[in-house]
């Protein structure tokens, strides 16, 4: 079984529905960009248990979009490569994936453990991370459903 969730960081003011998610350094064009979502806004800790192996990540805050897109990139690359190491943009945590015929092996640079999951589980985890990132962000700020980068890159879940 895979247990996954984002735990938004209370100190990240972007989670507050009372704060308009404009970018103060760009008053002439305040809409959040991909860089904002991937590097500075909507930070969370990651809870990730893969068949009992704890790969949870407690950090000063990892942008949820960055983590979701990192997983998607790794999954896509594993379609044609036997292994890949990907790094979170802000915290430089490395996730290393190796593919086999039936399973994918996952290790990290922060936990001395090895986890295995199936291709189907990796696909579901990737989809779930993207959907959860989108849901959390747009629950805090419904107006961000119209943000082109967020919609096109992280994606609108099928039920929306």
Secondary structure, 3 states (H helix, E strand, C coil): CEEEEEEECCCCHHHCCCCCCCCCCCCCCCCCCHHHHHHHCCEEEEEEEECCEECCEEEEEEEHHHHHHHHHHHHHHHCCCCEEEEECCCCCCEEEEEECCCEEEEEECCCCCCEEEEHHHHHHHHHHHHHHHHHHHHHHCHHHHHCHHHHHHHHCCCCC
